[in-house]
Amino acid sequence: MEWGRVKSIMIGVFFVVNIFLLARYFQDTKTSFNIRSEVIENTVLILESNGININPNIIPRKMQDVRVFDIINEFETPKSAADAFWSAAKDEGVDFFNPKYVLADENSFEYHAEQYEKSRILNETDALSFSKNIIALLRLGGNIPFANTIQSNNEGYKAVFTPEFDGLKILDCYLSFEFTADAITIYGHNWLNGNITGGGMTQILPVTEVLLNFSTSELKQNISIDDITFGYYLGSRQGKIITVTAVPVWEIKTSDNYYFYYDAVNGDLLEQS
């Protein structure tokens, strides 16, 4: 046996493996940077010169690479999702998502009915628990983990569920349960479920660059930026079952209740809603 040749082959194999592992290490390692205070100050001045007010304290200072992912939606359209939930409800012997009480368009569905177990909804805890039980019973959430919030007002309670990946919310996708004295409303925006496949890291732009793009867009004057949130954006997925690559985005909320989604990789405006 030519041990010298075998040794050379093994060294070559180990070299290739090490290169592969090193590439994977750098692919999976997050890098970060901080925005200098003077950059924040200059950005605020430019916004103000364009009639846009902002509290500098809401501008994120630290930027970090994020992981991208693909998602294959389970349903073609919001209507087909609502139909599937109705089928599951019939199997469980409940009347949720009866088509008589469902409205759907290309991006959302809404189930509104006046008959439900109102006696069980006495406080925020009851509303959240009831919502979670319905999600589990009818398999509304697919395999995607989600965060939840609960709020109350004079009319009742509202529980909102937002999918998450790697600790960040998918901002243009949510499911809400609204309970009033005489009705329940379940509303899903871009809620088509699906399976997620994680990918590698991507760098993002400083939020200040996105704010500069926002300042030069065609907006009415004398508005304020109330909130800036970093997360993911899927876009409209209706029409067919496709694989969608999530886009890291900066979501800008203005005082007139408009939301702007900017691609955090190239700075392009993706949607205004």
N, C-alpha and C positions, 0 to 999 in steps of 0.2 A: 504494500500500500504506500502511495506517495504521500507521506505525512506532511511534507512541506507544502504540497499543493492543497491538501485538506486544510491545513492551518491558514493558508492564504484565503481560501474560500470562506472559512469561518470568520476571519477578520473582516472580510468584505461584508458578510451578512450582518455582523454586529455593528459595523459602521453605518450601514443603511438603516438598521433598526434605531440606532441612536439619533440619526438625523430625523427620522420619522417622529420619535418621541420628543425631540427638541422642538420640532415644528408644532406638534400638538400642544406642548407646554406654552409656547408663545401665543398660539391661537386661543388658548383657554385662560390666559393671564390678562387681567384687567389693568389698564393704565389709567391714570387720572391726572387732573391738573386743576389749579385754582385760578379764578379770574381776579386780576388785580383790582384794588379799590378805585384807582383812577379810571379804569376802563368802565366800571359800573357808573361812576359819576358822569363821564362823557356820554354814555348811552342815555342816561336820564335826561341830560341837557338836550340831546338830539331829539328825543321823544317829545319833550316839552316844546321845543321849537316847531314841532309839527302838530301841536294841539293835543298831545296825548300825555296824560298824567299817570305817574306810577310811583308807588312807594318803593324806594330802592331796597328796602328790607325783604321784599318778596322775590327779588331776583336771586336765583340760586348761584352760589359762588363756586361750588365744586362740581366739576364735570368728570364723568367716568365712562369708559367703554362699556358697551352693553352686548348681551348675547342676542342674536337674531334667531328666529324660529319660523317653521312652516306649519300651517294648519290646513287640514282637509275638512271642510265643513260636512256635517252629517246630512243636512237637508238642503234641497235646492233653493227653496224660497221660504220666507216667513210663513206663508200659508201652509206649505207642506209640513213645516215644523209644528204649527198649531194642529193640523190634522193628525199628526203622529201622537201629540200629547192627548188629543181627544180619544184616540184609540186606546192609549194606555189607561186613561181615566175610566173608560167603559170596562176594561179588564179588571179594574180595581173596584168597580161598582160605585163610582162617583161621577158627578155631572160637569166637572171642570172642562173648559175648552169645547163645550157644545157649540157647533158651528153657528147656531142661531144667535150666539152672543159674541162672535168673533169678527173683528175687522182686521184686514191685512193689506199692506201695500208692499212696495218692492224692498223696503228696508226694515219693516217692523210688523208686529202683530199686537192686537189688544183684545183681551177677553174681559168683558164687563157684565156682571150678573148681580142681581139683587138678592139671590138666595145663597147663603152660606152660613157656617156655624158662628153667627155673630156673638153668641154668648161666651165663646172661648177667647175673644179678643178684648181683654180688659185693660191691657197696658202694653208698653213697648216690648216687653219680654214675650208676652203672648203672641204679638204680631210677628216677631222674628221667628219664634218657634213654629208657629203655624206655617209660615212661608217656607222654612227649611223642610218641614214635613211634606209639603206639597211637592217641592223640588225633588225630594228623595222618592216619594210615592210614584210620581209620573215620569221620573228620570229626565227632568228638565235640564239638568246641568251637564249632561254628557260626562266626559272624563277630565274636564278642565277644572282646576281648583279656582275658587273665587273668594273675594273679600266681601264683607257685607257692612252696611250702615243702616241705622234705624232712626227715624225722626218722627216727631208728633207735632200736630197743630190743633186748632180748634175743631177741625173736621174729622180727625182720626189719626191714623198711623201710616207710615210709608217705609217699607223695607226695600233696599236697593242692593243688588248683587252684581259685582263686577269681576270678570275673569282676571286672573293674574298669571304672569310667567316670570320666573326668576325674581320675584318680589316686586314687579312693576305691573300696574294695571293696564289692561287693554281698554283704552279710553273710549272708543266708539262702539262698545258692546256692553249691554247691561240688561238686567231683568229686574223689574220692580213689582212689588205688591202694595197696593194702596187700599186701605180699609177705611170706610166711612160708616156712618150710622146705619145705612141701608144697602150698601153694596160693596163688592170687591172688584178691583181692577188689576189684572195682570198684564203688564206691558213689556214686550221684549224688543229691543233695538239691536239689529244685526245679530240676533241670538239664534245661531244655527248649529250650535254645538260643534263637535269635531275632535280630531286627534292631533296632538302637537308633536312635532319632531324638532328637537333643539339643534341649533347650529353653532357656528363660531362667533367670535367677537367682531364688533365693528366700532370704529371711532365715531364720535359725534362732534358737532359744531358747538362752540360756546353759545350759550343762550343769548348773549349780547349780539351776536351776528344775526340771529333770528329776529331779535327785537329791532334791529336796524332795518331789516327787510320789512317788518311790520310797519315801521314808521313811514316808509315811502309808498305803502300801498294806498289804494284809493278808498280812504275811509272818511266818514264825516268827522269834523273837528270836535274838540271839546269832549273827548271821551276819556275814561280811565281804564287802566288795566287792573283788574281786581285780583287775578290769580294766575300763576304759571305752574303747570304740572308737566312732569316728564313721564312718558309711558310708551305704549305701543298703539298702532293704528292699523286696522285691517282693511278699511274701505268697504264698499258695497260688494257683497258676495252672492247676491241673488241671481237666479237664472240657471245655474248648473253647479254640480258638485266639482269643485276645483281645489287645487292646492294654492294657498295664498301665503306669500312671505310677509310677515308682519314688519311694519316700518317703525323704527324708533321716532317719536315725535315730541315736539313741545306743543302743549295745548295752552293757548292764551285765552282767558275769559275776560271780556270787557264789561263795563258798567251797564251797557244796554243789553246784557244777557246774550251776547253772541260768543260763539266758540270758534277759534281759529286753530287749525292743525297744521303745523309746519314740520316738514321732514327734517329730522335732527341730523341727517347725514349730509344733505346738500342744500338745505335752507329753503326749499320750494314750499309754497302754500299748497296743501293737499285738499283742504275742505274748509268752508265757512258754514256754520250752522247756527 
